[in-house]
Amino acid sequence: MLIDGFDSWLSEILNTIFLMFLGSGTYFIHLWVFNDITVREKRLVNTVAELDFLKMQLNPHFLLNAMNNLYGEALTNPEETPERILQLSHLLRYQLEATKREFVSLDQEIEFLKEYFNYYKFRTNDLVVDIKYEGDIEKFQVPPLLYFSLVENAIKFALQTEFPFIKLRGYARDNHLLFELENSCLPDEMLQKGTGVGLLNLERRLEVSHLRYKFTKNKSKNYYKTTLELWELPTSV
């Protein structure tokens, strides 16, 4: 009887200890999962907020440059100013609408870039723009205004040269998208450099968006070339 009672008492103690460990383990696992979810949610909220800020940062930057250009042209060619303002309103409308979305179709982005090039062709007839794309670009989706900073820089540096030109090439193959932009530019000692906000904005957006990408910049004496490669982009249904 003593042996049976001891076994029963020992069994109850072991069961109690087991249940205590099980309950404590379950509690701490639940606490760890809850904290992990909370941290992830905070990171997600911060990432979304930063992306929204980076996208909206492009609008005032573009508007400031555009207004400076309009002021100079209003003094020299006042008869063309109304048409220029109308073009500018179209560009701003697309910017405002596009930045509300996470992704836009690539063909919409290309049309926007073409309008942007046409906007600057008013300044000089010497600007030569050559655009060619290969592949099913209409099926790809990209973050809005992704290439805008590159094009803006290309125009700014090209217009400083005697024979300004910009060559844009795009290749869409499988789930790989390649964007190449080459433009004329002055030698480093004569180059009027900007603030660099646009390129910093682009690189930070690529990092925060967690896109697979490769971004390279090459500068020679009279040419500047940027290449942006993207993988695993969403596609239109």
C-alpha positions in Angstrom: 0.0 0.0 0.0 2.9 2.4 0.8 4.5 1.6 -2.5 1.3 2.2 -4.4 0.6 5.5 -2.5 4.2 6.7 -3.2 3.8 6.0 -6.9 0.5 7.8 -7.0 1.9 10.8 -5.1 5.0 10.9 -7.4 2.8 10.6 -10.5 0.7 13.6 -9.4 3.8 15.7 -8.8 5.2 14.8 -12.2 1.9 15.5 -13.9 1.7 18.9 -12.1 5.3 19.8 -13.0 4.6 18.8 -16.6 1.4 20.9 -16.8 3.3 23.8 -15.3 6.0 23.6 -17.9 3.5 23.1 -20.7 1.4 26.1 -19.6 4.5 28.3 -19.1 5.8 27.2 -22.5 2.5 28.0 -24.2 2.3 31.4 -22.5 5.9 32.4 -23.5 5.4 31.1 -27.1 2.2 33.1 -27.3 4.0 36.2 -25.9 6.9 35.8 -28.3 4.5 35.4 -31.3 2.5 38.4 -30.2 5.6 40.6 -29.8 6.9 39.4 -33.2 3.6 40.3 -34.9 3.6 43.7 -33.2 7.2 44.4 -34.3 6.4 43.3 -37.9 3.3 45.4 -38.0 5.3 48.5 -36.8 7.9 47.9 -39.5 5.3 47.5 -42.1 3.5 50.7 -41.1 6.9 52.5 -41.0 7.8 51.1 -44.4 4.5 52.1 -46.0 4.8 55.6 -44.5 8.3 56.0 -45.8 7.3 54.9 -49.3 4.4 57.3 -49.3 6.8 60.1 -48.2 9.3 59.2 -50.9 6.7 59.1 -53.6 5.2 62.4 -52.5 8.7 64.0 -52.3 8.9 63.8 -56.1 6.0 66.1 -56.7 7.3 69.3 -55.1 10.8 68.6 -56.5 9.4 68.4 -60.0 7.1 71.3 -59.5 9.9 73.6 -58.3 12.0 72.8 -61.3 9.0 73.2 -63.7 8.0 76.6 -62.2 11.6 77.9 -62.5 11.6 76.9 -66.2 8.2 78.5 -66.8 9.3 81.7 -65.2 12.3 82.0 -67.6 10.2 81.1 -70.6 7.4 83.4 -69.7 9.9 86.2 -70.0 11.4 85.1 -73.4 8.4 83.4 -75.1 5.2 84.6 -73.4 3.0 83.5 -76.3 3.9 79.8 -75.6 3.4 80.0 -71.8 -0.3 78.9 -71.9 0.5 75.7 -73.8 3.3 75.0 -71.4 1.1 75.4 -68.4 -1.4 73.0 -69.9 1.3 70.4 -70.5 2.5 70.9 -66.9 -1.0 70.3 -65.6 -1.2 67.0 -67.4 2.1 65.8 -66.0 1.1 66.9 -62.4 -2.3 65.1 -62.7 -0.6 61.8 -63.6 1.9 62.3 -60.7 -0.8 62.9 -58.2 -2.9 59.9 -59.3 0.0 57.5 -59.7 1.5 58.2 -56.3 -1.7 56.9 -54.7 -1.0 53.4 -56.0 1.6 50.8 -55.2 2.1 49.8 -58.8 1.2 51.2 -62.2 1.5 49.6 -65.7 4.8 50.1 -67.4 3.2 51.4 -70.6 1.6 54.2 -68.6 5.0 55.1 -67.2 6.5 55.2 -70.7 3.7 57.5 -71.9 4.3 59.8 -69.0 8.0 59.9 -69.8 7.3 60.7 -73.5 5.1 63.6 -72.4 7.8 64.8 -70.1 10.3 64.7 -72.9 7.9 66.7 -75.1 7.5 69.2 -72.3 11.2 70.0 -72.4 11.4 70.0 -76.2 9.8 73.4 -76.1 13.0 74.8 -74.7 15.2 73.7 -77.6 14.7 72.0 -80.9 18.3 70.6 -80.6 17.3 68.0 -78.0 17.2 64.6 -79.7 15.3 61.9 -77.9 15.5 58.2 -79.0 13.1 55.8 -77.3 12.9 52.1 -78.1 11.4 49.2 -76.1 11.5 45.5 -76.7 9.2 42.8 -75.3 5.7 42.8 -73.7 6.0 46.0 -71.7 2.2 46.3 -71.3 2.1 43.3 -69.0 4.6 44.6 -66.5 3.8 46.7 -63.5 6.3 49.0 -61.7 6.3 51.4 -58.8 5.0 54.8 -59.9 7.5 57.3 -61.2 10.3 54.8 -60.8 12.3 56.1 -63.8 11.3 59.8 -63.3 14.5 60.8 -61.4 16.7 59.2 -64.0 15.0 60.9 -66.9 15.0 64.3 -65.0 18.7 64.0 -64.5 19.3 63.0 -68.1 17.4 66.1 -69.4 19.2 68.4 -67.0 22.7 67.3 -67.9 21.9 66.9 -71.7 20.6 70.5 -72.0 23.9 71.8 -70.7 25.7 70.5 -73.8 25.9 71.9 -77.3 24.3 68.9 -79.0 21.9 67.4 -76.4 20.7 63.9 -76.9 19.0 61.2 -74.8 18.8 57.6 -75.7 16.3 55.4 -73.8 16.3 51.6 -74.1 14.0 49.1 -72.4 14.0 45.3 -72.6 11.3 43.1 -71.1 12.1 39.4 -71.1 10.4 36.7 -69.0 10.3 38.3 -65.5 13.3 40.5 -66.1 13.0 44.2 -66.9 16.0 46.3 -68.1 16.0 50.1 -68.4 19.0 51.9 -69.9 19.3 55.7 -70.2 22.3 57.4 -71.9 22.7 61.1 -72.3 25.2 63.7 -73.4 26.9 65.7 -70.6 29.8 68.1 -70.0 33.1 67.0 -68.5 33.2 66.9 -64.7 35.1 70.2 -64.4 32.3 72.0 -66.4 29.3 70.1 -65.1 26.6 72.0 -63.1 25.8 69.5 -60.5 22.4 69.4 -58.7 21.3 68.4 -55.2 21.2 64.6 -55.9 17.8 64.3 -54.2 16.3 62.5 -57.1 18.8 59.6 -57.2 18.9 59.3 -53.5 15.1 59.1 -53.5 15.2 56.4 -56.2 17.7 54.2 -54.4 15.9 54.5 -51.1 12.6 53.5 -52.7 14.2 50.4 -54.3 15.5 49.4 -50.9 12.3 50.0 -49.0 10.2 48.3 -51.6 12.3 45.1 -51.3 12.5 44.8 -55.0 15.2 42.6 -56.6 17.3 45.1 -58.5 20.7 46.2 -59.9 21.4 49.8 -60.4 24.6 51.0 -62.1 25.9 54.5 -63.1 28.7 55.1 -65.6 30.3 58.5 -66.4 32.7 59.1 -69.3 34.0 62.5 -70.4 30.9 63.4 -72.6 28.4 60.7 -71.8 26.4 59.5 -68.7 24.7 56.2 -68.6 22.4 54.6 -66.0 21.1 51.1 -66.0 18.3 49.7 -63.8 17.5 46.0 -63.8 14.4 44.6 -62.0 13.3 41.0 -61.3 10.1 39.4 -60.1 7.8 42.3 -60.8 4.0 41.9 -60.7 2.3 41.5 -64.0 -1.1 42.6 -65.2 -3.9 40.0 -65.4 
